Amino acid sequence: MQKFTRLTAIAAPLPMVNVDTDMIIPKQFLKTIERTGLGKYLFYDMRFMPGDGAERPEFVLNRPQFRQAKILIAGDNFGCGSSREHAPWALLDFGIRCVIAPGFADIFHGNCFKNGVLPITLPQAEMDDLLRQADGRDMTVDLEAESVIAPDGRKIPFTIDAFRRDCLLKGLDDIGLTLQHTAAIDAFEARQREQQPWLWQKQ
């Protein structure tokens, strides 16, 4: 998993409440178990017209100043609905590394951390100020300092669970965490091969 330490990038405003996972990545694109290639389907029904698939020019990520956005300023209860892990996969593949919202659905929130996307929860008053400034200028998200630096230079503090923060800073997903204990795993297997050799015999 890619590390997340400090990100300076364009922030795109999407102040819709209750954006569910089917809006983030519609169900017809869930046939793959690959984490790559899903970015082109992100917010598919909002980004593209039915039928010919032409871009909807009014959608924020289709506007020229937001096409390279890596931060999303979202509405409350972002990521509600079904628990599909494809939702953070699609965000990450598109290039979104951080979502800032007043609140997140619990399962989506956890899936973000496991896939290298940083979800930040801020009070609505702070969200309103960030949305006002999300006009194509860069914002900075500093995970080490736990602060968002708005385009006007104001620092907005946030709090992240210490364990999840550490995993993001080090780029550790569940597999990476397990591999930190490789020496202990190898030692256990060596003892088991000696003490219970029948478990290692091929059938």
N, C-alpha and C positions, 0 to 999 in steps of 0.2 A: 504494500500500500504506500502511496506517495505521502511523504511527510507534509505536515501543515505547520508552518511557523509564523510567517508574516506574508500577507497578500495585499498588494496594491493593484487595484483594477477598477474598471468601470462597474458601477452598480446600476442594475436595471430595476425600475419600480414595477411591482405587480401587486397592488394593494387589494386584491380580491380575498375575501374571507372564505373559508371552507374549500380551498382548492384540494380536491381529493386525488388519490393516486391514479385513478383512471383518467383524470385530466392531465396529470403529469406524463403518464405513459399509457395510452389506451390498451385495452385487453388484447386486441388483435396482434399486438407486437410482443407478446409474452412467450412466444414459442421457443425462444432461444434461451440457453443458459450461459451464453457468452456475455461478458460485461462490456464489451466494446460494440460499437455500431448502432447503439440505441439513441445517440444524440440527435440523429435526424428525425426521430419520432417524438422528441420532447414537446409537450404541449401541442400535439399534432392537430387536434381539432380546433384549437385556438389559433395556431400558426397558419393553417392551410385551408383553402376552400374545399368543400366537398365536390366530387366530380373531377375537375381538371387538376386539382392539387395546387392551384396557384397560391402564392403567399397572400395572406391578409395584411395589407400595408399598415393597418392601424395597430396590429399586435406589437407589443413593446420590443420583443426580440427580433422583429423584422425591420425595425427602424434603424437607419444607418448608424446612429450614435450608440446603439446598444447591441449590435451584432457580436461584439467581442466581449460582452459582459461576463464577468466571472463571479460577481456577487449579485444576489437576488434579494431585493427588499420586498418582502411578501406580507400577506394579511394573516389574520389570526386563524388558528386551527389548520395550519398548512400541513398537507400530507395525510389528511384523514381518509377514511375509506378502507379498502382492503390493504393487507400487509405486504404487498408485493415489493421485493427487494429491487426489482427492475427500476423503481422510481428514482432512488439515488444513483443507480447505474446510469440512467439516462441523463440526469443532471450533470454528473461528472463527465460523461462522454461528450456532452455539449460544451463543457468548459466551466460550468458553475462549480466553484469550490466552497462557497459559503452561502447560506440562506439565513437572512435575519428576519424574524417575525415576532409578533407578540406572544405566540404560542404555537406548539406543534402537536400533532398526534403522536402518542407515545411510541408506537412500533416504528413509524417512519423516523422519528427522532433517533432511536437506537440504531436503526439501519444506516443512517447517515454517518454516524461515528465509525461503524464497522467498515465503511467503504471510502473513507477519506474526505467526506463532505462535512464541513463544520456548521452545525445549526446553532444560531445565537438567539436567545430570547431577550427581548428588551421591552420596557413599558411602552404603552401606546404613545405617550407624549414624545418619547425619544424616537419612536417609529415615524411619527408625523414629521419631525424635523428632518430625519434622514430621507423620507420620501420627498420632501420639499427640495432637498439638495441633490436628489438623484436625477440630474439633468444632463448626464453624459460626462461628468467629471469623475476623476478617480476618488475612491475611498480606500482606506487602509484598515485591514483587520490584523491585529497583532495578537496572536494566541499566547505568546510567552507573557506579554504584559496584560493580557485579558482586557483589551480595549479596542474600540472602533474609533478611527480618526476620520471625522467627517470632512468633506471638501473645504469647509470654512476653518478647519484646523482644530475644532473642538474635539476633545477626547471623551468618549462615552464608555464607561467601564461595563464589563459583563462578567458573569461567573459561570464557569464550566466545572462539572464534576472532575475532581483531581485525577482519577484513574483514566477517564476518557481523554482528558487534556494530555496526559502523559503519552497515551497511545498515539494520538494524532501527531504530537511533536516528534515522536520517534518513528512514525510510519508503521505502527504495529496493528495488524488486524488479528483475528482469532488464531489464524495459522502462525503468524509471526510471533504471537505471544507464546504459543506452544513450542516453537522452535528455539526459544530462549532457553528451554530446558532440555536441549538435545543430549547433553552429556548425561543427565540423570536418566533419560529415557533409554539411552544406549546401555547404561550400567544395569538398569532393570532387566532389559532384554537378555543381556549376557548372563545374569544370575538365573533367569528363568530357563534359558537354554540348558544350563547346567543342572538345575534342580528339577525341571519338568520337561525333559527333552521330547517326550511324546507329543507335546503341544506344537512342536515345530516340525513334526514329520509330515511330509506331503501325503495326502490321501490318494 
